[in-house]
Amino acid sequence: MYKKELDTKLAQKTQIRAIFLYGADTFLIGHYGEKIAKIALDRGCEKNSFYFGEFDFQNALNCFSQGSLFGDEALVWIKVEKKIPKKQLDTLLETLLKNGSGVLILEFYQAENKTNAEYMADAKAMVGSFGGSLAKQGVFEVRFFAPNFYEAMPILQEYARELQIKIPDFLLHKIFEQQNLDLGLSISELRKYGIFTQEITAEMVDSLGYGLGSVEVDEILELLLLKKPYFAKLSQFLEQGFDENQLVRAVQKYFFTLFLLTSHIRLKGDSNLADALGYNPPKAILERKKSFATAIREAQYESIFLILNTWREELFKGMNRGNGFLSALIKIQAVLR
């Protein structure tokens, strides 16, 4: 299943006996591992953690087969980068379910020496132990993808509340964009505002905020849309270094947001534009996005999305790596003429 289904099960307080967490976003894997572990610990489970090189199959199995000295349920919390053999996983789950109590959380992360394809092949091999009819007994697997704004926003709001930070939603959005849509980095950035008792303002985020680079992607794209020279800003951006996977997602999100706005205007008029964005930005920002959105024709949007999808596909194939942004900008510039 996916994040949305897991959120539903947690909201409904569905019993989770065992869960396998994996996918493209390491923050979400750890975030939901923490959530599920807290539920287990709150009801009195005894924590047994096996993190990375500490994992030992026999010791983990003993937690379920021997039980706690105090009669508590055992929480076995495993974090690994290496595939656990199917026979071992099946034995752990079989013993857990036979025991009638206990919780297993397995977080699977991508090792640095593994490609995406190798990681997913290992993950799929492990998914087999958690699937099928076992869901009826509280055994689940969850694959995470890099979150979009709508998925990231509730988590950013949750952390802001926990850290007692008074911050409007549009600034949470700005921090998320500053960090190139990386939720983990956004949470780290948000924490530093915990020292303030007053409400966080746009000026504070502008002066204190630290993005992945001094030049933001939006600056370059706005110059492109205004048909102004953008090469100087682009050069600064390229010099500071970037993750191209995050970059292509950021550019796709930028144009998709504009498309949502123009679609909303066409169908419902220009009232309640915040509904299309999912948050309520300051009027000046909203008007600027609106002007950009309506200046692009539907056929042009279609061409732009095709250009960006091609860039993403080439990136996955290892083609044109490092030059994809410049190539995409030149092609989009030609479309907008």
N, C-alpha and C positions, 0 to 999 in steps of 0.2 A: 504494500500500500504506500501512499504518499503522505506528505506532511498534513494536508487538510483532513484526511481520514484519521490520522493519529490525534489531531487536535479535537476532533469530534469524540473520539473514544475517551480522551482525558477529561473532556467536559462532562461526559456522561458517566464518568467514574467507572469505566469498564475495567474489570480485573485484568491486569497484565502479569502473567506468570513468567513469560520469557519474551525478549524482544531483541532483534538484530537491527542495528542502526548503521547505515552506510550511505555513500553517495558523494556528490560533488562539493558539498559545503561542510567543511570540518567544524565550523562554529555550531551549526545546527545539530550535528551528530552529538557533540559534547553538551550542548544546551538541553536537548531532550533527554540525554542520558542522566543529567543532573536532576531534571524534573521527575523522572520516573524513580530514580533512586531516592529522592526526598519523600515521595509517597510511600515507598517501602519502609524507609527508616522511621517515618512518622508513625507507622503502625507497629513498630517494634522489631523490625528485622535486624539481624546482626550483620554488619557490613564485612564482607571479605573481598578485598580488591586485588586484582592481578593486572598490573599495568605494563604493557609492552614486554620487555625482556623478563619480567617477573612471572609471566604466565606459566603455570605448571598444571597440566591436565589432571594429574592424579590428586593434587591438593585441592583443585577446584571441585573435582568429583566428590572428594571426601566431605566437603561442606554440605552437600546434599544427602549423601548416603549415611553419614554418621550423626548429623544433626548438631545442634548447639548444646553446650554443657548446661546452659541456662534454660533450655527448652524453647528458645526463640526460633523464629524462621530465619533461614540463611539468605542473605542477599549476596549473590556472586556477581561482581561487577568487573567485567573484562574489557580492556582496551588493547587492541593489537594492530600491527601493520602486516603481519604474516597470516596467511590462510591457515585456519585450523582444520585438520583433516575431518572429513565427513563422519567417519566412524566415531571420533571423539565427540563431535557435536551431538550426534544422535544419542550417544551414551549419556551425555550430560542432560539432555532434554528428557530422555526416558527415565533417568533416575529422579530428576526434578518432579516430573508428573506422577511417578509411582509413589514418591514420598508424600505427595498431597499438600505440601507447603513449600515456601521458598520462592525466590525471584532470581531470574538470570537476565542481566543486561550485557549485551555484547556490542561494543563500539568498534567498527572496523575502519581504519584510516589508510590512506594511500601512502606507501613508503616513497621516499625520494628517488629510489632507484627503479621504481615501477612506472610504466606508462599508464595512461588512462585506460587503454584497452586491457592491459594485463591486470590492473586493479579490478576492473569490472568483471573480468573473467573469473577472478578469485572470489569476488563478491557473489556472483551468480551461483558458483559452486556451493557456497555456504548458505545461500538463500533456500536451497532445496531442503535443508533440514528444518526450516521454520515455516514452510508453506503448507498448502493443502488443508486437510481436515483439522489440523492442530489449532487453527484459529478458534475453534469451538471450545478449546481448553485454555484459551488466553495466551496463545503463542503467536507472535506477529513478526513481520519484517517490514522495515520502512526505508525507502530510498529517498534521499534528499537531493534537491537541485539548488543551484544558487538562487537565493530569494529575490523576487522582484520587489518594487516599493511596497505594494499592497501587503505582501507577506512579511516584509521586514518591519513595517510600521508598528504593528501590535507589540513586537518584541522590543523595539526601541522605546515605546511608551511604557512597557512593563519595567524595563531597567530604569527609566527616568523616575518612575514612581518609587521603586525600591531604593534608589539613591537620593530620593527626596529633592530632585532637580525640577524646578519650575521652568518649563521650556515649551513654547508653542510647536505644534506639529510641523509647520513649514520649516522650522529650524532643524528639527530632527531629519527632515527630508534633505536639507542642505548638508548636514553632517554626513549623511549616507552617500550623497553625491560626491562630497569632498574626498571620501575614502573609496572612490571608484566602485561603489555598490558592494563593498566588502563589509558584511555585517559584523564580523569579529573585530575588525579595525574600528568600525563605527562605535561599537560598545566601549572599546578602550578609549576612544576620543571623548565619548560622552562622560566617562568617569571623572575627567579632570574638572568638569563644571560642578562637581559635587561640593566644592568648597564655598560656592556662592549661596547666599540665602535669598537674594532677590531673583526675580524672573530673568532668565537669560534673554538677551536681546540680539538682534541681527548684528549690531555693531560689535558685541562681544565675540560672536562667532567669527566675524570677519577679521578681528584683530588677534584672537587667540587660536582660531582654528588652524589645524595643520592638515592639509590634504596630502595625497601621495606625491604631489608636485606643486610647485608654485604657480604653474599655469594650469587652469582647469580646462577640461574638454569643452565645456559649455562656451567658454570664451572664444575658442577657435570656431565652433559651429555657428555662433552668433555672427562672427565676422563673415563667415561664408554666406550665411543667409542675407546679410546686409550688403553683400557683394563688395566687401572691402578687402584689402590685402590681409591675408592671414598667415603668410609664410614665416614672418618673424616670430609670432606666437607659437607656430608649429615647431619651428627650430628649437625654441626654448623647451617646449614640451618633450621633444625627442631626446634632447640632451640630458634631461633629468631622469630618464629611464621610466619604463612602464611595463605592466603585464598586459600583453596583447589580448589575452582571453578576456580580461576584465574590460579592456578598452572597447572591444567590439560590442560587448553587452551594453556598455554605457552609451555608445553612439546609437545602437538600435533602440534603447529605451528613450533616448532624447527625441528621436523622430516618431516613435510610436506614441509618445505623450502628445506631440503636436497633432498627430492624426486623430487621437481620441478627442482633442479639443475641437478640431474642425468638423468631425462627425457629429459631435454634440450640438454644435452651432447649427449645422444643416438640419438636424432632426428636431431640435427643441428650442432653437434660438440661442442668444448669448446670455441668457440668465442662468444662474446656478452653475456656472462653469466649474466651481470647486467640486461638484459632483463627479465631473469627468476626471479630475485629477486625483480625487480621493483625499485632498487636504485643501486648506484655505490659505493661499499665499497672500502676501501684501498686494494691494491693487496694482501697483506699478509693475510688479513681476508678472501678474496675471495678464495685464494688458499687453506686455511685451510678447509673452508666449502666444497670446491670441493673434497678434499681428503677424507673427511668424507662421502660425498654423494656417491662417486663412490665405496667406500669400502663395502657398504651395497647392497646385492643382492635384486632383485625384490621380491622374495618370502619372504625375511626377512622383507622388508618394509611392506608387506601385514600382516605378523604376528605382527609386532610392532603396526600398526594402529588398529588391532583387540584388542590387549592388552590395548591400550589407550582408545578405545571406550568402552571396558568393564569396565575400571576404571571409566569413566565418567557416565556410566549407573548406576553402583553401588553407586556412589556419589549421584545421583539424588534420589536413593531409600533409602539413609541413611545408606548404608552398608559400612563396612570397612573404615569408616570416620577416617581420621588422619593417616592411615597406607597405603593409596593408592599409594603414591609416592614410598615408599620402595618396596612394592609388585610389582609395575610396573617395577622398575629398575632391580629387581632380574629376572623377566620374560624376559625382553629385553636382559639382560646379557646372559641368556641361549640361546636366539635366535641367538645372535651374535657369539657364540662360533664356 
